[in-house]
């Protein structure tokens, strides 16, 4: 009955939880949110490979790159703010 619930061994549920946690942490200005979201993207990449979905793969590669970019920009801003003060 609920075989669809465990179809991807819970990886999809874990990916969702980790991604939501990462977004919540970013919203509260915690840099670890970038890491959580990146882990979520990697888990979604695994799902994309399992189901052979090019859209899911492309989207999560792009989201991962944006995540890394956001982290680097945030780090740069904090470094500049420390130097000014």
Long-range contacts (C-beta under 8 A, 24 or more apart in sequence): 8-47, 8-50, 8-51, 11-43, 11-46, 11-47, 11-50, 12-43, 12-47, 14-43, 15-40, 15-43, 15-44, 15-46, 15-47, 16-40, 18-43, 19-44, 31-71, 31-74, 31-75, 34-67, 34-68, 34-70, 34-71, 34-74, 37-63, 37-67, 38-64, 38-67, 38-68, 41-67
